[in-house]
Amino acid sequence: MKPLAVFDIDGTLVDSRASIHEASCEAARALGLPEPDYDRVRQGVGLSLTEAMRRLEPGLDATELAAFVAAFQSAFRRLYDSGHEEPLYPGAMEHLHRLKADGWRLALATGQNRRGVTRNMMREGWAHLFLSSHCAEDGPGKPDPAMLSAAMRACDACPATTVMIGDTAHDATMAVNAGVLPVGVAWGFHTAEEQWAAGVVHVASDFTDLEAALARFADQTHLQRLTA
């Protein structure tokens, strides 16, 4: 049996950079706060929404923070009600299909809420690709290892046979905390340098590079089983 590949969504499979920044700015305007620049917004992507918004405006009290979160959610819903759908990164779907056809087990671990996960699972083909999905609403968010632990239980895997693929330092730290191999991608929210600092073993430049890195991990895992 091939290893388990756990994927982040935002910045890894789905290009949500513009929509997350736009919703953050709209939420700030609704509360009379200064609009955050993209660099500030991107740092919190991957964390739970409440934690990400707290980092944007650390001076807010609990009531104000709840209103900020609600304003972001409202802005995001308006985007989708207007027909907006965030695009997949070029090559993402083909990559997932190749892994699935090759026998990999696939799961999701994301800072999105369950509504966001459900929306993404409605993408054509996704319901048949992933064995399980785990989000910040299920328990502690990234970088706590809870989501990865749940994914391994659901998919009958262990840390030695699991790899986490994400675009942020939060993904990498979660993987390290779970004893799972962290692999980064270069096209999302955090820089390669930020991911290296958090402990990734590789930052893929494109999906071809990512596929090669996962193949090496699968070969090493197979060899370890044979020699155990």
C-alpha positions as CSV (number, residue, x, y, z in Angstrom):
1,M,0.0,0.0,0.0
2,K,1.3,3.5,-0.9
3,P,1.8,6.1,1.7
4,L,-0.7,8.8,2.8
5,A,-0.4,12.2,1.2
6,V,-2.2,14.9,3.2
7,F,-2.8,18.1,1.3
8,D,-3.5,21.6,2.4
9,I,-6.0,23.5,0.3
10,D,-5.5,27.3,0.2
11,G,-2.2,28.1,-1.6
12,T,-1.4,24.4,-2.3
13,L,-4.2,23.1,-4.5
14,V,-6.4,26.2,-4.8
15,D,-5.3,29.7,-5.7
16,S,-7.2,31.8,-3.1
17,R,-4.6,34.6,-2.7
18,A,-6.7,37.4,-4.2
19,S,-10.0,36.4,-2.6
20,I,-8.6,36.0,0.9
21,H,-6.9,39.4,0.7
22,E,-10.1,41.0,-0.8
23,A,-12.3,39.6,2.0
24,S,-9.8,40.7,4.7
25,C,-9.8,44.2,3.3
26,E,-13.6,44.3,3.1
27,A,-13.9,43.0,6.7
28,A,-11.4,45.7,7.9
29,R,-13.5,48.4,6.1
30,A,-16.7,47.2,7.7
31,L,-15.1,47.7,11.2
32,G,-13.4,51.0,10.4
33,L,-10.0,49.4,10.5
34,P,-7.1,50.1,8.1
35,E,-7.0,47.7,5.1
36,P,-4.2,45.2,5.7
37,D,-1.6,44.7,2.9
38,Y,-1.2,41.3,1.3
39,D,2.0,40.5,3.1
40,R,0.2,40.8,6.5
41,V,-2.7,38.7,5.3
42,R,-0.6,35.9,3.9
43,Q,1.2,35.3,7.1
44,G,-2.0,34.0,8.8
45,V,-3.3,31.8,6.1
46,G,-3.4,28.2,7.2
47,L,-4.3,29.0,10.8
48,S,-7.9,29.0,12.0
49,L,-9.8,32.0,10.8
50,T,-10.1,33.4,14.3
51,E,-6.4,33.1,15.0
52,A,-5.6,34.6,11.5
53,M,-7.8,37.6,12.2
54,R,-6.4,38.0,15.7
55,R,-2.9,38.3,14.2
56,L,-4.1,40.9,11.7
57,E,-5.6,43.1,14.6
58,P,-4.1,41.9,17.9
59,G,-5.6,44.9,19.7
60,L,-9.2,43.8,19.3
61,D,-11.2,42.6,22.3
62,A,-13.2,39.3,22.1
63,T,-16.4,41.0,20.8
64,E,-14.5,43.1,18.2
65,L,-12.6,40.0,17.1
66,A,-15.8,38.0,16.6
67,A,-17.2,40.9,14.5
68,F,-14.1,40.9,12.4
69,V,-14.3,37.2,11.8
70,A,-18.0,37.5,10.9
71,A,-17.3,40.3,8.5
72,F,-14.6,38.3,6.8
73,Q,-17.0,35.3,6.4
74,S,-19.8,37.6,5.1
75,A,-17.4,39.1,2.5
76,F,-16.3,35.6,1.4
77,R,-19.9,34.4,1.1
78,R,-20.7,37.4,-1.1
79,L,-17.9,36.5,-3.4
80,Y,-19.2,33.0,-3.9
81,D,-22.9,34.2,-4.1
82,S,-21.7,36.4,-7.0
83,G,-20.5,33.3,-8.9
84,H,-16.8,33.5,-7.9
85,E,-14.9,30.2,-7.7
86,E,-11.2,30.1,-6.8
87,P,-9.2,28.4,-9.5
88,L,-7.1,25.3,-8.9
89,Y,-3.4,25.8,-9.6
90,P,-2.5,24.6,-13.1
91,G,-1.7,20.9,-12.9
92,A,-3.2,20.3,-9.5
93,M,-6.1,18.0,-10.6
94,E,-3.9,16.0,-12.9
95,H,-1.4,15.5,-10.1
96,L,-4.0,14.3,-7.7
97,H,-5.4,11.9,-10.3
98,R,-2.0,10.4,-11.0
99,L,-1.3,9.9,-7.3
100,K,-4.7,8.2,-6.8
101,A,-4.2,6.0,-9.8
102,D,-0.8,5.0,-8.4
103,G,-2.3,3.8,-5.2
104,W,-1.7,6.7,-2.9
105,R,-4.1,7.4,-0.1
106,L,-5.1,11.1,-0.1
107,A,-6.6,13.4,2.6
108,L,-7.0,17.1,3.3
109,A,-6.0,19.2,6.3
110,T,-6.9,22.8,6.1
111,G,-7.4,26.0,8.1
112,Q,-10.8,26.4,6.4
113,N,-14.0,25.9,8.3
114,R,-16.3,22.9,7.5
115,R,-18.4,25.1,5.1
116,G,-15.3,25.8,3.1
117,V,-14.3,22.2,3.0
118,T,-17.7,21.2,1.9
119,R,-17.7,23.8,-0.9
120,N,-14.3,22.5,-2.1
121,M,-15.4,18.9,-2.0
122,M,-18.2,19.8,-4.4
123,R,-15.5,20.4,-7.1
124,E,-15.7,17.9,-9.9
125,G,-14.0,14.7,-8.9
126,W,-12.9,15.7,-5.4
127,A,-15.3,13.5,-3.5
128,H,-13.8,10.4,-5.0
129,L,-10.2,11.5,-4.5
130,F,-9.9,12.1,-0.8
131,L,-10.5,9.5,1.9
132,S,-11.0,12.1,4.6
133,S,-10.9,15.8,5.2
134,H,-10.0,17.7,8.4
135,C,-10.3,21.3,9.3
136,A,-9.8,23.8,12.0
137,E,-13.5,23.4,13.2
138,D,-12.8,19.7,14.0
139,G,-10.5,20.6,16.9
140,P,-7.2,22.5,17.4
141,G,-6.0,24.1,14.2
142,K,-2.5,24.3,12.7
143,P,0.2,24.1,13.9
144,D,-1.3,21.6,16.4
145,P,-0.9,18.1,15.1
146,A,-4.6,17.1,15.7
147,M,-5.7,17.3,12.1
148,L,-2.8,15.1,10.9
149,S,-3.4,12.6,13.7
150,A,-7.1,12.4,12.7
151,A,-6.1,11.9,9.0
152,M,-3.8,9.1,9.9
153,R,-6.4,7.4,12.0
154,A,-9.0,7.8,9.3
155,C,-6.7,6.5,6.5
156,D,-5.0,3.7,8.5
157,A,-1.5,5.3,8.3
158,C,1.2,6.2,10.7
159,P,3.8,9.0,10.8
160,A,6.4,6.9,9.0
161,T,4.0,6.4,6.0
162,T,2.5,9.9,5.9
163,V,3.7,13.1,4.1
164,M,2.1,16.6,4.6
165,I,2.1,18.9,1.5
166,G,1.5,22.6,2.2
167,D,2.5,26.1,1.3
168,T,3.0,27.6,4.7
169,A,5.2,27.4,7.8
170,H,2.1,26.4,9.7
171,D,1.7,23.3,7.6
172,A,5.4,22.4,8.1
173,T,5.2,23.0,11.9
174,M,2.1,20.8,12.1
175,A,3.8,18.0,10.3
176,V,6.9,18.3,12.5
177,N,4.7,18.2,15.6
178,A,3.0,15.1,14.3
179,G,6.3,13.3,13.4
180,V,5.2,13.5,9.7
181,L,7.4,14.4,6.7
182,P,6.8,18.0,5.7
183,V,7.0,19.0,2.0
184,G,6.4,22.5,0.9
185,V,5.4,24.1,-2.4
186,A,6.7,27.4,-3.8
187,W,3.6,28.9,-5.3
188,G,1.4,29.7,-2.3
189,F,1.3,32.1,0.6
190,H,4.6,31.6,2.4
191,T,8.1,32.0,0.8
192,A,10.4,29.0,0.4
193,E,12.7,30.5,3.1
194,E,9.8,30.7,5.6
195,Q,9.0,27.1,4.9
196,W,12.6,25.9,5.2
197,A,12.9,27.7,8.5
198,A,9.8,25.7,9.7
199,G,11.4,22.3,8.9
200,V,10.3,21.3,5.4
201,V,12.6,18.7,3.7
202,H,11.8,19.9,0.2
203,V,10.0,22.9,-1.5
204,A,8.6,21.8,-4.8
205,S,8.9,24.3,-7.7
206,D,5.9,22.8,-9.6
207,F,3.7,19.7,-9.6
208,T,6.3,17.7,-11.6
209,D,8.9,18.4,-8.9
210,L,6.3,17.6,-6.2
211,E,5.5,14.3,-7.8
212,A,9.2,13.3,-8.0
213,A,9.6,14.2,-4.3
214,L,6.6,12.1,-3.3
215,A,7.9,9.2,-5.4
216,R,11.2,9.3,-3.6
217,F,9.3,9.2,-0.3
218,A,7.3,6.2,-1.4
219,D,10.4,4.4,-2.5
220,Q,12.1,5.0,0.8
221,T,9.0,3.9,2.7
222,H,8.8,0.7,0.7
223,L,12.5,0.0,1.3
224,Q,12.1,0.5,5.1
225,R,9.2,-2.0,5.1
226,L,11.3,-4.6,3.3
227,T,14.2,-4.2,5.7
228,A,12.2,-3.9,8.9
